[in-house]
Amino acid sequence: MKKFLTLLTTLIIIVLPACQVPAGVVPAEPYPIVEQSDAYPVEEPVQNTAELNPVTIDYAKNFTLDYKDGYKLLTVTLPWLGATEALEYALVPKGTQVNADLGNAVVIHTPIDSFVSLSSTYLPFLEQIDELDSLVAVDTADYIYNADVRSWVENGRVATIGSVATFDLETVVELAPDLIMTSVTLEQAGLPVVINSDYLEQDPLGRAEWGKFIAAFYEKEVEADQIFDAMVAKYEEAKALVADRTDKATVFLNTAYEGTWYMPGGESFAAILLRDAGADYLWSDLEGTGAMPIDFEVVVERAKDADFWLNVGFASDLAGLTGMDPRYADFRAFQEGNVFNNNARITEMGGTDYYESGIANPDVVLMDLIAIFYPDLAGGHELFYYRQLE
């Protein structure tokens, strides 16, 4: 152990952007999980099926999956914003050897048995392939929505190792996990760190496809592919409901911060969801995917007569909105009660399921939006991630 610890003396951490999470109250519903088909029973050697019918990556832009002679190669083409080189992971079945030159690829022996998650967005994908039990540590349980994981942390079954700024190296060494997955660069000699850059995907389907990335380490990418395809079919069916809509609902997003409104770009994750839901996002003309600063007065001028106002941050009711800024009452959407927030499922600490299982289930998010804008087309769909502010 002393020799091993000596190898772990250098810890280099580069922090990348993280999602903000609002605060609220505790609900208790489970994730919407697609049932596993009998076509792929648990005892089936799914890795052999994948070799005969390789899983393809159809929507995600930032990773590829290639089947090589005796191993699989996962390539993260854009590990982080500004990265100039890809990262490669060679997934080698346990008990086998690869004669090929793997270059700089990090070798991971599969299937893995233990998993450290430094983002709550990985958890629903583990649950979908029935591998949540492999979780041995998280960064913190404060913002996790999944009730099982929070319970496991509380009773000590799952450890917490802190954020990248307070990384508990000693605990990680004791756990000796097969894999540590993170969205930040955490270079640690001797530890199996894998970078997951799903947050850089703007297409909701592209981001959800990273479930295949996670499943490949368990040799379950065939099962994940089946679950993903079923979700895509539901997403496309939802899009078709509003495809011919000409009288589109007008929508704007977010709230101001110190007098400045940060509005998502026209090719952002949020804007694409609104477009697929048949809405007219009033800032769809903004170039790019990032949030752009807009003066409060400019937002009022363009959005004062908008039909709907969504994603209002920490606000839990209309009174809370006007408490933040009395000018919010000037919007017609506020006056008509058409303000909706994506915090219907939230913990006391602020863990919001929209930012957790919503990433794996964009079809449900899309149906929520359609039910908000066009309830007559939603077929009685009840809001799951969203709620109307009273």
Sequence and secondary structure as in RCSB ss.txt:
>XXXX:A:sequence
MKKFLTLLTTLIIIVLPACQVPAGVVPAEPYPIVEQSDAYPVEEPVQNTAELNPVTIDYAKNFTLDYKDGYKLLT
VTLPWLGATEALEYALVPKGTQVNADLGNAVVIHTPIDSFVSLSSTYLPFLEQIDELDSLVAVDTADYIYNADVR
SWVENGRVATIGSVATFDLETVVELAPDLIMTSVTLEQAGLPVVINSDYLEQDPLGRAEWGKFIAAFYEKEVEAD
QIFDAMVAKYEEAKALVADRTDKATVFLNTAYEGTWYMPGGESFAAILLRDAGADYLWSDLEGTGAMPIDFEVVV
ERAKDADFWLNVGFASDLAGLTGMDPRYADFRAFQEGNVFNNNARITEMGGTDYYESGIANPDVVLMDLIAIFYP
DLAGGHELFYYRQLE
>XXXX:A:secstr
 HHHHHTT  EEEE                       TTS TTS HHHHHHHS     S SSEEEEE SSSEEEE
ES SSTT  S EEEEEEETT    S  TT EEEEES   EEESSGGGHHHHHHTT GGGEEEES STT   HHHH
HHHHTTSSEE   GGG  HHHHHHH  SEEEESSEEEETTS EEE  GGG  SHHHHHTHHHHHHHTTT HHHHH
HHHHHHHHHHHHHHHHHTT  S  EEEE  EETTEEEEE TTSHHHHHHHHTT EETTTTS SSSEEEEEHHHHH
HHHTT SEEE  TT  SHHHHHHH GGGGGSHHHHTT EEES SSB TT  BGGGTHHHH HHHHHHHHHHHH G
GGTTT   SS EE  
